[in-house]
């Protein structure tokens, strides 16, 4: 049966379900969260403390739990496609390139990613291995996506953006839930249970994921099929003036023998967070986390990493008109790599350490104007002390609109890939790590405005220039040594809007426009193997359009279209993709949905040279959710 025929049959079943009566309650609909309520969502990633989305002086987009549920996303990277200020490209069955404001590639290193405030970037390359981090999407409360720097609060590597995945408290996920999402190309099964634990609440969950192999344009199958098993828990305890959260997970993925396209993975994480309201009314937080990850790509590298992170923040009670936040942190990572025929890290094992202190003051300048000043001093093992200041100004208009502007300095500190990497794995080397490689520095100017046109239309607009110095390049003749050789700037526009056409129908749209200009600080060697082309392959333009429609209380149809412009080097053609979800509630505790991905064409390439890249094919899923 063709995809068109399956969707036609699904529409017929949905129509009959919609007219069968209203005795079955929907699991959620568009009336649950109005545009006004969306504007007052509390976000924490901008200033480190709760504030409304409307008043935040930054370019921030919030993906809500309802946005995720009403999408065709089956993984965290697919859910991130919903944010118009992110660039998301699928590389193969399980790996992605994700960035903000340019510099997108498989080892993108200017985007800081957190899960419940726990930093998940790898000390190996200052980026994220996305196949490590499969989150139970049904447990996500929201995803805060900031484009632009956030170094004052979050430290080095928060250069071009921040993603903070915030999961739901255990009290909000009580009772059982079982779900299955299947297609001919794999799928996911999940189970969750939540209950009381003494004076608190707890939930446990399990995931089983399998992803089918992709193919090349020639039709040849790539060895990138994989499977993964994951289990986790979260427990929350609240008492007068105190809140304690403990959560963790463990996973294993891949088969033997592993490949660089389907590596063998295993790992675990544990986080504890204690929030306390002190006698003087001030608030403090202590958070500690531990991560252990192992990655075996056989021919490329075998990596084992252990990371411990400790953070403290305090919001003292100060003079009226000031909201002060200060804190300190310590992080250590032990990273080990076995040499292979292709790569080596020298030394094979290294322990890296970071510590920081920061302070920030939000100052009320009159009734409508707020000035935020902040700075962080952070020390790392490679370059010593780095200074990360910011200044933000926000003006609140009558009617709820906000105009803001900001200046920030951010750095991307060196990683092991910059200092300790050698290619191939044995001499003579073609690429060698740069012992003198310093931090990449960005100075960023931004200005934005967000507001409403009546009660039915909200919008957000940001203009920015990110100026860079000391970006990674290569020097040398016979051997290319990594060095700070490239500088330049990226100018851009980010804009999005939501329009509530009627209570049952919402339309949203967004665009990202980039103009990147980079150059060498001195002429590159003729045989340089690392240069401007290695810093990212970005489209000049991308846009998204989304429709969410409820047909009565039990049937919903959600359609998302996205257009991604051509990539310059290597050349990848522009493409347009359409994803859709058609869902109906069979009974109050049972929902059935059909998910379609890439419905507009049979296949397309999203990254890498088309002849050597995985083609991303049309896929159709059936999803069944039972939640009494």
NUZAMAR-451053 format. One record per residue (C-alpha): residue number from 0; x negated, y, z. Coordinates in Angstrom, 3 decimals, m for minus. Each point is the difference from the previous one (the first is absolute). Example, Ala and Ser with C-alpha at 12.3 -4.5 7.8 and 13.67 -1.06 7.14 Angstrom:
2
(0 (m12.300 m4.500 7.800))
(1 (m1.370 3.440 m0.660))
This chain:
628
(0 (0.000 0.000 0.000))
(1 (m1.369 3.444 m0.921))
(2 (m0.485 2.849 2.451))
(3 (2.853 1.894 m1.655))
(4 (2.325 m2.975 0.405))
(5 (m0.920 m0.456 3.656))
(6 (0.721 3.651 0.744))
(7 (3.289 m0.159 m1.896))
(8 (1.054 m2.997 2.084))
(9 (m1.087 1.764 3.176))
(10 (2.035 3.088 m0.904))
(11 (3.059 m2.156 m0.524))
(12 (m0.407 m1.658 3.403))
(13 (m0.556 3.407 1.624))
(14 (3.126 1.423 m1.593))
(15 (2.089 m2.864 1.304))
(16 (m1.548 0.410 3.474))
(17 (0.792 3.723 m0.024))
(18 (3.683 m0.595 m0.674))
(19 (0.466 m2.957 2.322))
(20 (0.784 2.236 2.992))
(21 (m1.766 2.135 2.548))
(22 (m0.065 m2.471 2.855))
(23 (m3.728 m0.592 m0.483))
(24 (m2.176 2.809 1.422))
(25 (m2.981 1.244 m1.960))
(26 (m3.450 m0.321 1.514))
(27 (m0.556 3.709 m0.656))
(28 (1.034 2.736 m2.421))
(29 (m0.993 3.484 m1.114))
(30 (2.252 1.699 2.542))
(31 (m2.212 m1.379 2.790))
(32 (m2.623 2.753 m0.530))
(33 (0.956 3.347 m1.526))
(34 (m2.461 2.427 m1.619))
(35 (0.212 2.166 3.118))
(36 (m0.903 m2.983 2.170))
(37 (m2.875 m0.870 m2.349))
(38 (m1.401 3.523 0.490))
(39 (0.022 m0.444 3.780))
(40 (m1.745 m3.388 0.065))
(41 (m2.773 0.088 2.589))
(42 (m3.473 m0.496 m1.516))
(43 (m3.305 m0.271 1.855))
(44 (m2.722 m0.254 m2.661))
(45 (m0.393 3.736 m0.681))
(46 (m0.672 1.431 3.473))
(47 (m0.422 m3.139 2.112))
(48 (3.242 0.726 1.889))
(49 (3.666 m0.313 m1.009))
(50 (1.368 2.801 m2.176))
(51 (2.770 0.205 m2.549))
(52 (m0.759 m0.781 m3.628))
(53 (1.483 3.389 m0.927))
(54 (m2.499 1.966 2.130))
(55 (m3.195 m1.986 m0.749))
(56 (m2.679 2.232 m1.623))
(57 (m1.235 m2.658 m2.431))
(58 (0.990 m1.862 m3.139))
(59 (1.786 m2.958 1.565))
(60 (2.483 m2.493 m1.415))
(61 (1.845 m2.462 2.238))
(62 (1.047 m3.417 m1.286))
(63 (2.835 m1.045 2.293))
(64 (1.025 m3.514 0.985))
(65 (3.111 0.464 m2.149))
(66 (m2.136 1.024 m2.995))
(67 (m1.979 m3.223 0.340))
(68 (3.057 m2.204 0.518))
(69 (1.684 1.481 m3.064))
(70 (m3.018 m0.502 m2.274))
(71 (m1.349 m2.903 m2.028))
(72 (m3.209 0.021 2.070))
(73 (m1.241 m3.351 1.288))
(74 (m3.301 1.201 1.549))
(75 (m1.481 3.060 1.689))
(76 (m1.803 1.283 m3.156))
(77 (3.244 m0.309 m1.969))
(78 (1.828 1.972 2.699))
(79 (m2.670 2.714 m0.270))
(80 (1.034 0.513 m3.637))
(81 (3.060 1.790 1.420))
(82 (m2.195 2.942 1.064))
(83 (m0.420 2.463 m2.901))
(84 (m3.257 1.345 1.490))
(85 (m1.828 m3.349 m0.247))
(86 (m1.691 m1.739 m2.934))
(87 (0.624 m3.753 0.127))
(88 (m1.362 m2.423 m2.611))
(89 (0.253 m3.766 0.147))
(90 (m3.257 m1.755 m0.932))
(91 (1.045 m3.661 0.062))
(92 (2.197 m2.386 1.979))
(93 (m0.862 1.384 3.423))
(94 (m2.349 2.989 m0.273))
(95 (0.756 3.701 m0.537))
(96 (m1.710 3.344 m0.497))
(97 (1.690 2.722 2.064))
(98 (m0.981 3.628 0.531))
(99 (1.284 3.543 0.389))
(100 (m1.074 3.001 m2.073))
(101 (m2.246 m2.024 m2.274))
(102 (m3.127 m2.169 0.287))
(103 (2.020 m3.195 m0.350))
(104 (m1.883 m3.268 m0.457))
(105 (m0.201 m3.437 1.660))
(106 (m2.402 1.392 2.606))
(107 (1.745 3.346 0.537))
(108 (m1.512 1.573 3.117))
(109 (1.659 3.369 0.666))
(110 (3.348 m1.194 1.373))
(111 (0.415 m0.848 3.684))
(112 (2.577 m2.694 0.755))
(113 (1.467 m0.786 3.419))
(114 (2.502 m2.544 1.276))
(115 (1.618 1.290 3.199))
(116 (m2.970 2.328 0.431))
(117 (m2.579 m2.792 m0.443))
(118 (m2.574 0.839 m2.678))
(119 (m0.393 m2.845 m2.507))
(120 (m2.761 1.211 m2.335))
(121 (m3.026 m2.241 m0.519))
(122 (m3.465 1.123 1.091))
(123 (m1.245 m1.806 m3.099))
(124 (1.216 2.684 m2.426))
(125 (2.163 2.492 1.995))
(126 (3.148 m1.280 m1.714))
(127 (2.749 m2.571 0.478))
(128 (0.163 m3.634 m1.065))
(129 (3.737 0.044 m0.701))
(130 (0.330 m3.791 m0.135))
(131 (m0.977 m0.122 3.705))
(132 (2.995 2.055 1.081))
(133 (3.373 m1.565 m0.738))
(134 (2.546 1.741 2.198))
(135 (3.480 m1.384 0.650))
(136 (1.844 2.734 m1.900))
(137 (3.228 m0.564 1.930))
(138 (m1.859 1.033 3.184))
(139 (m1.215 3.332 m1.434))
(140 (1.747 3.074 1.425))
(141 (m1.635 2.465 m2.370))
(142 (m3.175 0.644 m1.982))
(143 (m1.458 3.501 0.309))
(144 (m2.003 0.906 m3.109))
(145 (m2.106 3.158 0.239))
(146 (m1.876 1.175 m3.059))
(147 (m2.889 2.206 0.992))
(148 (m2.549 m0.078 2.810))
(149 (0.643 m0.926 3.622))
(150 (m3.480 m0.251 1.438))
(151 (0.645 2.156 3.074))
(152 (2.399 m2.594 1.428))
(153 (m1.070 m3.205 m1.741))
(154 (m3.700 0.523 m0.730))
(155 (m2.285 m0.748 m2.935))
(156 (1.465 m1.651 m3.117))
(157 (3.355 1.824 0.349))
(158 (m1.082 2.072 m3.004))
(159 (2.694 m0.298 m2.674))
(160 (2.828 m1.409 2.076))
(161 (1.343 m2.041 2.885))
(162 (2.454 m2.892 0.038))
(163 (1.482 m0.846 3.395))
(164 (2.241 m3.076 0.088))
(165 (2.230 0.233 3.087))
(166 (1.782 m3.198 1.034))
(167 (3.240 m0.199 1.943))
(168 (0.073 m0.410 3.784))
(169 (0.762 m3.534 1.135))
(170 (3.293 1.220 1.529))
(171 (1.226 0.849 m3.528))
(172 (m0.638 m3.499 m1.364))
(173 (1.896 m2.236 2.402))
(174 (1.477 m3.342 m1.007))
(175 (m0.959 m2.297 m2.896))
(176 (m0.666 0.886 m3.619))
(177 (m0.855 m2.368 m2.844))
(178 (m0.766 1.112 m3.553))
(179 (m1.199 m1.615 m3.222))
(180 (m1.099 1.797 m3.177))
(181 (m0.778 m2.292 m2.922))
(182 (m0.928 0.173 m3.676))
(183 (m1.794 m2.170 m2.528))
(184 (m3.147 2.022 0.838))
(185 (0.106 m0.667 3.734))
(186 (1.644 1.752 2.910))
(187 (0.235 0.323 3.750))
(188 (1.793 m1.658 2.884))
(189 (0.272 1.746 3.357))
(190 (1.491 m0.745 3.385))
(191 (0.336 2.319 2.979))
(192 (1.435 m0.224 3.490))
(193 (0.374 2.738 2.597))
(194 (1.018 m0.240 3.631))
(195 (m0.525 1.286 3.529))
(196 (m3.257 m0.533 1.854))
(197 (0.403 0.997 3.628))
(198 (0.693 3.733 0.039))
(199 (m1.067 0.360 m3.644))
(200 (0.660 m1.350 m3.471))
(201 (m1.980 m2.268 m2.290))
(202 (0.120 m1.216 m3.579))
(203 (m1.915 m2.722 m1.798))
(204 (m0.169 m0.547 m3.732))
(205 (m1.455 m2.320 m2.592))
(206 (m0.727 0.497 m3.712))
(207 (m0.772 m2.458 m2.763))
(208 (m1.050 1.619 m3.281))
(209 (m0.968 m1.507 m3.339))
(210 (m0.952 1.930 m3.119))
(211 (m0.202 m1.548 m3.445))
(212 (m2.940 0.528 m2.328))
(213 (m0.073 2.884 m2.473))
(214 (m1.130 m0.199 m3.614))
(215 (m2.259 1.909 m2.352))
(216 (1.297 1.618 m3.172))
(217 (m1.380 m3.044 m1.853))
(218 (2.376 m2.231 1.955))
(219 (m2.758 m1.615 2.059))
(220 (0.896 m0.570 3.649))
(221 (m2.112 1.740 2.631))
(222 (m1.038 m1.898 3.142))
(223 (1.708 2.457 2.359))
(224 (2.939 m2.007 1.382))
(225 (0.036 0.024 3.805))
(226 (1.978 m0.927 3.079))
(227 (0.031 1.463 3.504))
(228 (1.336 m0.882 3.428))
(229 (0.421 2.653 2.674))
(230 (1.476 0.240 3.495))
(231 (0.288 2.943 2.358))
(232 (1.721 1.542 2.993))
(233 (0.844 3.319 1.644))
(234 (1.013 0.649 3.612))
(235 (1.177 3.341 1.416))
(236 (0.450 0.867 3.665))
(237 (1.464 3.293 1.208))
(238 (0.345 1.360 3.524))
(239 (0.243 3.446 1.535))
(240 (m2.790 2.028 m1.557))
(241 (m1.780 m3.000 m1.512))
(242 (0.159 m1.923 m3.293))
(243 (m2.157 m3.010 m0.892))
(244 (m0.217 m1.648 m3.427))
(245 (m1.962 m3.156 m0.771))
(246 (0.003 m1.453 m3.513))
(247 (m2.107 m2.274 m2.161))
(248 (m0.116 m2.383 m2.917))
(249 (m2.031 m2.830 m1.473))
(250 (m0.192 m1.179 m3.624))
(251 (m1.742 m2.328 m2.413))
(252 (0.102 0.082 m3.783))
(253 (m1.546 m1.627 m3.032))
(254 (m1.068 m3.464 m0.982))
(255 (m3.307 m1.765 m0.362))
(256 (m1.928 0.747 m2.131))
(257 (0.563 3.757 0.224))
(258 (m0.551 2.399 m2.911))
(259 (m0.635 3.735 m0.191))
(260 (3.554 0.379 m1.381))
(261 (1.610 m2.211 2.664))
(262 (m2.328 0.185 2.986))
(263 (0.345 m2.081 3.117))
(264 (1.119 2.273 2.845))
(265 (0.531 m0.301 3.705))
(266 (0.413 2.529 2.736))
(267 (1.715 1.209 3.107))
(268 (0.733 3.260 1.789))
(269 (1.085 1.075 3.464))
(270 (1.157 3.443 1.137))
(271 (0.997 1.401 3.391))
(272 (1.384 3.517 0.487))
(273 (0.911 1.695 3.285))
(274 (1.954 3.252 0.058))
(275 (0.330 1.803 3.323))
(276 (1.751 3.149 1.186))
(277 (m2.122 1.546 2.745))
(278 (1.225 1.784 3.135))
(279 (m0.662 3.456 m1.486))
(280 (2.196 m0.813 m3.019))
(281 (m2.862 m0.600 m2.424))
(282 (m0.166 m3.109 m2.166))
(283 (m2.919 m2.354 m0.620))
(284 (m0.615 m3.028 m2.183))
(285 (m2.649 m2.716 0.069))
(286 (m0.195 m2.405 m2.938))
(287 (m2.401 m2.905 m0.501))
(288 (m0.150 m2.403 m2.925))
(289 (m2.124 m2.905 m1.185))
(290 (m0.168 m1.419 m3.538))
(291 (m1.771 m3.020 m1.423))
(292 (m0.059 m0.618 m3.759))
(293 (m1.821 m2.492 m2.213))
(294 (m0.039 0.108 m3.798))
(295 (m1.545 m2.599 m2.321))
(296 (m0.192 0.995 m3.665))
(297 (m2.619 m2.714 m0.708))
(298 (m1.842 1.483 m2.985))
(299 (0.246 3.620 1.169))
(300 (m0.445 0.063 3.776))
(301 (0.965 m1.563 3.319))
(302 (0.830 2.570 2.654))
(303 (0.831 m0.281 3.698))
(304 (0.911 3.064 2.023))
(305 (1.009 0.673 3.589))
(306 (1.211 3.438 1.066))
(307 (0.882 1.460 3.386))
(308 (1.676 3.401 0.264))
(309 (0.886 2.070 3.081))
(310 (1.902 3.309 m0.164))
(311 (1.205 2.453 2.658))
(312 (2.243 3.048 m0.490))
(313 (1.455 2.501 2.457))
(314 (2.628 2.740 m0.400))
(315 (m0.530 2.351 2.960))
(316 (2.581 2.483 1.217))
(317 (m1.391 3.410 m0.967))
(318 (1.177 3.564 m0.471))
(319 (3.267 0.632 m1.802))
(320 (m0.423 0.221 m3.751))
(321 (m2.801 m2.577 m0.098))
(322 (0.174 m3.744 m0.592))
(323 (m3.413 m1.497 0.612))
(324 (m1.125 m3.504 m0.893))
(325 (m3.480 m1.290 0.729))
(326 (m1.614 m3.407 0.065))
(327 (m3.015 m2.223 m0.480))
(328 (m0.725 m3.332 m1.614))
(329 (m2.560 m2.742 m0.460))
(330 (m0.185 m2.623 m2.746))
(331 (m2.495 m2.757 m0.681))
(332 (m0.149 m2.478 m2.875))
(333 (m2.260 m3.010 m0.488))
(334 (m0.183 m0.811 m3.699))
(335 (m1.727 m3.073 m1.442))
(336 (m0.496 m1.070 m3.630))
(337 (m1.507 m3.133 m1.505))
(338 (m1.997 0.660 m3.192))
(339 (1.184 m1.392 m3.323))
(340 (m1.354 m0.146 m3.525))
(341 (1.748 3.287 m0.798))
(342 (m0.318 2.114 3.135))
(343 (m1.964 0.458 3.190))
(344 (0.288 2.296 3.003))
(345 (m3.276 0.790 1.742))
(346 (m0.030 m0.491 2.909))
(347 (2.497 m2.832 m0.151))
(348 (1.540 1.029 3.319))
(349 (0.394 3.486 1.378))
(350 (1.818 1.508 2.986))
(351 (1.499 3.423 m0.632))
(352 (1.289 2.422 2.632))
(353 (2.132 3.136 m0.054))
(354 (1.091 2.314 2.794))
(355 (1.983 3.215 m0.113))
(356 (1.596 2.817 1.962))
(357 (2.639 2.358 m1.345))
(358 (2.322 2.820 1.033))
(359 (2.938 1.660 m1.686))
(360 (2.261 2.899 0.941))
(361 (3.352 0.817 m1.601))
(362 (0.555 3.698 0.687))
(363 (3.375 1.715 m0.326))
(364 (m0.598 3.390 m1.655))
(365 (3.400 1.576 0.407))
(366 (3.266 m1.873 m0.429))
(367 (m0.571 m1.401 m3.499))
(368 (m3.755 m0.238 m0.542))
(369 (m2.215 m2.783 1.369))
(370 (m3.779 m0.224 m0.294))
(371 (m1.793 m3.315 0.524))
(372 (m3.739 0.011 0.678))
(373 (m1.959 m3.164 0.597))
(374 (m3.386 m1.648 m0.283))
(375 (m1.566 m3.405 0.502))
(376 (m3.647 m0.883 0.609))
(377 (m0.690 m3.561 m1.103))
(378 (m3.287 m1.883 0.104))
(379 (m0.727 m3.008 m2.224))
(380 (m2.961 m2.382 m0.225))
(381 (m1.196 1.213 m3.406))
(382 (0.132 3.809 m0.056))
(383 (0.417 1.015 3.624))
(384 (2.434 2.797 0.883))
(385 (2.723 1.201 m2.381))
(386 (2.247 3.017 0.592))
(387 (3.631 m0.132 m1.201))
(388 (1.940 3.260 0.456))
(389 (3.449 1.006 m1.241))
(390 (2.261 3.044 0.046))
(391 (3.705 m0.215 m0.889))
(392 (2.659 2.680 m0.129))
(393 (3.749 m0.668 m0.216))
(394 (2.865 2.469 m0.369))
(395 (3.549 m1.158 0.797))
(396 (2.629 1.770 m2.101))
(397 (3.582 0.470 1.041))
(398 (1.998 m2.871 m1.422))
(399 (m2.643 m2.595 0.856))
(400 (m2.601 0.476 m2.762))
(401 (m3.735 m0.047 0.797))
(402 (m2.907 1.608 m1.859))
(403 (m3.470 m1.096 1.012))
(404 (m3.671 0.320 m0.937))
(405 (m3.125 m1.795 1.190))
(406 (m3.795 m0.118 m0.245))
(407 (m1.947 m3.069 1.094))
(408 (m3.435 m1.541 m0.141))
(409 (m0.129 m3.806 m0.239))
(410 (m2.752 m2.542 m0.550))
(411 (m0.273 m3.541 m1.275))
(412 (m2.767 m1.474 2.125))
(413 (m2.418 m2.536 m1.558))
(414 (0.945 m3.661 0.020))
(415 (m2.086 m3.119 m0.411))
(416 (0.750 0.082 m3.736))
(417 (m1.812 3.354 m0.216))
(418 (m3.037 m0.785 2.165))
(419 (m0.530 m3.789 0.080))
(420 (1.308 m1.360 m3.333))
(421 (m2.225 m1.669 m2.646))
(422 (0.908 m1.417 m3.414))
(423 (m0.701 m2.707 m1.071))
(424 (m0.538 m2.087 3.106))
(425 (m3.713 m0.529 m0.695))
(426 (m2.766 2.273 m1.405))
(427 (m0.428 1.575 m2.446))
(428 (2.918 2.240 1.037))
(429 (2.043 2.172 m2.344))
(430 (1.835 1.846 2.796))
(431 (m1.403 0.714 3.445))
(432 (1.561 1.610 3.027))
(433 (m1.115 3.520 0.755))
(434 (m1.744 0.318 3.400))
(435 (0.429 3.769 m0.244))
(436 (3.660 m0.035 m1.023))
(437 (1.939 2.612 2.003))
(438 (3.698 0.632 0.579))
(439 (2.153 1.139 m2.893))
(440 (1.551 3.361 0.908))
(441 (3.373 1.443 m1.030))
(442 (1.290 3.515 0.604))
(443 (3.717 0.130 m0.623))
(444 (2.426 2.892 m0.493))
(445 (3.720 m0.784 m0.101))
(446 (3.285 1.888 m0.045))
(447 (3.511 m1.357 0.038))
(448 (3.679 0.717 0.414))
(449 (2.890 m2.276 0.943))
(450 (3.646 0.790 0.426))
(451 (3.563 m0.616 m1.104))
(452 (2.366 1.316 m2.635))
(453 (3.254 m0.417 1.843))
(454 (0.776 m3.173 1.909))
(455 (m0.463 m2.335 m2.955))
(456 (m3.512 0.758 m1.339))
(457 (m3.369 m0.003 1.783))
(458 (m3.381 0.647 m1.605))
(459 (m3.735 0.123 0.764))
(460 (m2.784 1.661 m2.007))
(461 (m3.783 0.081 0.608))
(462 (m2.910 1.540 m1.918))
(463 (m3.558 m0.950 0.909))
(464 (m3.673 0.228 m0.892))
(465 (m2.437 m2.554 1.432))
(466 (m3.636 1.027 m0.517))
(467 (m2.600 m2.769 0.392))
(468 (m3.730 m0.015 0.616))
(469 (m2.372 m2.970 0.159))
(470 (2.183 m2.636 m1.634))
(471 (m1.544 m3.399 m0.661))
(472 (m2.121 m0.354 m3.134))
(473 (m3.283 m1.602 m1.046))
(474 (m3.599 1.068 m0.534))
(475 (m3.048 m1.813 m1.312))
(476 (m1.093 m1.663 m3.211))
(477 (m0.675 m3.728 0.393))
(478 (2.055 m0.188 3.212))
(479 (3.062 2.164 0.635))
(480 (m0.061 1.195 3.604))
(481 (3.235 1.200 1.587))
(482 (m0.194 3.726 0.766))
(483 (2.147 3.122 0.430))
(484 (m0.114 1.139 m3.632))
(485 (3.475 1.198 m0.993))
(486 (2.147 2.992 0.846))
(487 (3.159 1.621 m1.294))
(488 (3.629 0.633 0.835))
(489 (3.494 m1.388 m0.451))
(490 (2.957 2.317 m0.506))
(491 (3.525 m1.268 0.244))
(492 (3.710 0.325 0.527))
(493 (2.205 m2.302 2.086))
(494 (3.765 0.407 m0.054))
(495 (3.038 m2.053 0.912))
(496 (3.703 0.484 0.652))
(497 (3.054 m1.895 1.250))
(498 (3.527 0.696 m1.232))
(499 (3.083 m1.386 1.734))
(500 (2.427 m0.078 m2.925))
(501 (2.743 m1.511 2.130))
(502 (0.100 m1.901 3.316))
(503 (m0.589 m3.279 m1.842))
(504 (m2.608 1.181 m2.516))
(505 (m3.448 1.516 0.531))
(506 (m2.579 0.869 m2.661))
(507 (m3.653 0.831 0.690))
(508 (m2.877 1.027 m2.244))
(509 (m3.677 0.785 0.407))
(510 (m3.122 0.836 m1.964))
(511 (m3.773 0.250 0.443))
(512 (m2.096 2.091 m2.398))
(513 (m3.816 m0.192 0.210))
(514 (m2.829 1.829 m1.733))
(515 (m3.404 m1.407 0.984))
(516 (m3.279 1.704 m0.862))
(517 (m3.221 m1.695 1.123))
(518 (m3.613 0.535 m0.992))
(519 (m3.513 m1.119 0.968))
(520 (m2.009 2.254 2.264))
(521 (m2.999 m0.987 m2.150))
(522 (m0.200 m1.914 m3.299))
(523 (0.717 m3.732 0.462))
(524 (m2.503 m2.638 m1.121))
(525 (0.713 m1.459 m3.414))
(526 (0.594 m3.498 1.393))
(527 (1.960 0.985 3.139))
(528 (2.455 m2.761 0.933))
(529 (1.903 2.091 2.557))
(530 (1.401 3.374 m0.935))
(531 (3.104 2.098 m0.486))
(532 (1.929 m2.822 m1.682))
(533 (m0.484 m2.144 3.120))
(534 (1.663 2.553 2.268))
(535 (3.519 m0.807 m1.148))
(536 (2.269 m0.428 m2.985))
(537 (2.940 2.347 0.376))
(538 (2.945 1.088 m2.147))
(539 (0.560 3.703 m0.476))
(540 (3.695 m0.447 0.595))
(541 (2.464 m2.368 1.634))
(542 (3.659 0.281 0.931))
(543 (2.670 m2.041 1.753))
(544 (3.800 0.026 m0.184))
(545 (2.227 m1.972 2.350))
(546 (3.757 m0.606 0.243))
(547 (1.687 m1.556 3.062))
(548 (3.694 m0.756 m0.366))
(549 (2.525 m1.752 2.260))
(550 (2.958 m1.640 m1.746))
(551 (2.295 m0.293 2.975))
(552 (m1.149 m1.210 3.423))
(553 (m1.570 m3.259 m1.201))
(554 (m1.720 0.531 m3.355))
(555 (m3.052 2.174 m0.744))
(556 (m2.010 0.646 m3.155))
(557 (m3.414 1.660 0.224))
(558 (m2.145 0.846 m3.028))
(559 (m3.499 1.508 m0.057))
(560 (m1.819 1.180 m3.131))
(561 (m3.605 1.132 m0.041))
(562 (m2.221 1.381 m2.750))
(563 (m3.778 m0.169 0.382))
(564 (m2.184 1.873 m2.459))
(565 (m2.924 m1.487 m1.896))
(566 (m3.232 m0.751 1.877))
(567 (m3.135 1.469 m1.618))
(568 (m2.941 m2.307 0.810))
(569 (0.422 m2.811 m0.719))
(570 (2.952 0.921 m2.150))
(571 (3.321 m1.438 1.153))
(572 (3.199 0.981 m1.851))
(573 (2.776 1.879 1.770))
(574 (2.950 m2.103 1.071))
(575 (3.555 0.345 1.281))
(576 (1.391 m2.565 2.437))
(577 (3.471 m0.526 1.426))
(578 (0.741 m1.916 3.215))
(579 (3.497 m0.791 1.254))
(580 (1.831 m1.551 2.925))
(581 (3.582 m1.209 m0.067))
(582 (1.305 m1.112 3.406))
(583 (3.241 m1.064 1.495))
(584 (1.080 m1.027 3.488))
(585 (1.573 m3.442 m0.133))
(586 (1.007 0.203 3.662))
(587 (m1.051 2.198 2.938))
(588 (m3.106 m2.093 0.694))
(589 (m0.986 m0.939 m3.574))
(590 (m1.343 2.111 m2.877))
(591 (m0.929 m1.213 m3.492))
(592 (m1.959 2.141 m2.435))
(593 (m1.623 m0.212 m3.412))
(594 (m3.285 1.876 m0.397))
(595 (m1.480 0.889 m3.372))
(596 (m3.487 1.391 m0.573))
(597 (m1.376 1.465 m3.250))
(598 (3.319 m0.463 m1.783))
(599 (m0.686 2.444 m2.818))
(600 (m2.703 m2.028 m1.760))
(601 (m1.297 m3.558 0.070))
(602 (m3.434 1.000 1.289))
(603 (m2.499 2.821 0.367))
(604 (m3.465 0.675 1.433))
(605 (m0.354 2.339 2.990))
(606 (m3.784 0.118 0.493))
(607 (m3.306 m1.120 m1.574))
(608 (m0.742 m0.528 m3.674))
(609 (3.089 m1.629 m1.601))
(610 (m1.910 m2.930 m1.533))
(611 (m1.393 m1.052 3.403))
(612 (2.863 1.071 2.268))
(613 (2.953 m1.868 1.418))
(614 (3.180 0.810 m1.851))
(615 (2.829 0.872 2.390))
(616 (3.049 m1.921 m1.153))
(617 (3.728 0.375 0.507))
(618 (1.140 m1.863 3.125))
(619 (3.380 m0.939 1.421))
(620 (0.585 m0.927 3.661))
(621 (2.918 m1.312 2.008))
(622 (0.092 1.055 3.654))
(623 (2.210 m1.398 2.751))
(624 (0.050 1.584 3.472))
(625 (1.758 m1.462 3.036))
(626 (0.210 2.245 3.037))
(627 (2.826 m0.645 2.511))
